[in-house]
Amino acid sequence: MPTLYKVLFLVILALVVLSSAVFFVDQRERVLLLHLGEIKQADFKPGLHFKIPGFENVKRFDGRVLTIDAKPENYLTLRNKNLLVDSFLLWKIIDAGKYFTTTKGEQRLASSRLFNIVNNGLRDAFATRTVKEVVAGDRAAMVADILAKANERASKFGIEIVNIRIKRVDFPTDINDAVYKRMRTDRLQEANETRAQGAEQGEAIKSRADREVITTLADAEQKAKEVRGDGDAQATEIYADAYGENEEFYAFHRRLDAYENVFKGDDMLVIEPKGDFFKKFADPSASQ
């Protein structure tokens, strides 16, 4: 039995020693092996690896792409216009040894240094561009230039900045209010100018319409006079023809019309029926 216990003890001890001498590296992490506090090996490939228990220890870091999403920052443009820029950056560890040496393996410290690098790059880029160039220009080219310069400095920390994204570029709140007021004033001025132009065009259209009405009425009146003149001429011609056919009847008919016009109404007329006008009235057989 004592021999069995010794064997069992040795087996357990061997398992403990073996477990402490073996470590596993995942593909999503960066691993650093330290020997008595000094870097022995860095950037292990994924899989099983060995170390000396008690003398060597393992430092693990996140090897995935990480994000730094800072608060919006104010940047001055070429003409000293203040812009509020909201951006974030993506980064990852590419050299675990440099990363541990320069940042002590602290992600917070690494993020702070990266933010300062990118922030200075953005500040310099905005300082050489106008607002129009920032808003409507080739922002991808600007970011690519900042990214290249920032990676030169970030490589000293064993870090690669994967990308820099500008989410939003806007004016600060106080400037926004002034811009909106100016835009509103400009739009009101444009609206007033449009209304004035519309009123001017309306008056011009009305004047043309009035002239056309006057011209049309004048033409119509002229045509009406011509038609009436033609009608009167035709009537006169018809009367003349009728008079030529029977002069006596025509004279009699005209005289009856004259009598009717004179004696119409309720007025009393006391006269002596003498004269040419009453010749037929007194004696129908009288000559004209």
Secondary structure, DSSP 8 states (H G I E B T S, - for coil): -HHHHHHHHHHHHHHHHHHHHEEEE-TTEEEEEEETTEEEEE---SEEEE--TTTEEEEEEE-S-EEEE---EEEE-TT--EEEEEEEEEEEES-HHHHHHHHTT-HHHHHHHHHHHHHHHHHHHHHTS-HHHHHHS-HHHHHHHHHHHHHHHHGGGTEEEEEEEEEEEE--HHHHHHHHHHHHHHHHHHHHHHHHHHHHHHHHHHHHHHHHHHHHHHHHHHHHHHHHHHHHHHHHHHHHHHHHH-HHHHHHHHHHHHHHHHH-SS--------SGGGHHHH-TT---
